[in-house]
Amino acid sequence: MLQECMTLLLDVFVQTNVSDRWVWLPDPSGGYSVRGVYSMLTTPDVSHVASTVELVWHRQFPLKVSVFVWRLLRDRLPTKSNLVSKGVITSVDCLCVSGCGYVETAQHRFLSCTTFAFLWSLVQNWIGFLGVDSNIISDHFIRFIHATGGGKARCSFLQLI
């Protein structure tokens, strides 16, 4: 696995004379603006949805992975909160299996649970993906899809994760 990871990162170059910079993905050339954010929030963006669907059902991913991601992005996993809403379990039994005391939702289990979310932060640290994390699963997915820098192999690697 280490060799495979090293191969994926072969075309990543750190440039010593070039300073790092933030790039506003909705408008990389113009940069961040309040008008741009307002436009982004009020205009439905079909390209994010199209690229998400295309990537989730990519033929190189095992079907069970695609189904899992599709269900995760649509909040259709059998979390305790979803089971309560379907009447499968009572609302008394809706707390997280880790014993942290919070209601078990997909957002909680993958992004904020002290037991399980720690694994996600380890993965992000391992691949060097730093930044401010959202508490919304679809934001993480879109962030990895539209990751920039490092070449095509690194972008494909991040999309796979």
Order of alpha helices (4+ residues) and beta strands (2+ residues): alpha-alpha-alpha-alpha-alpha-alpha-alpha-alpha
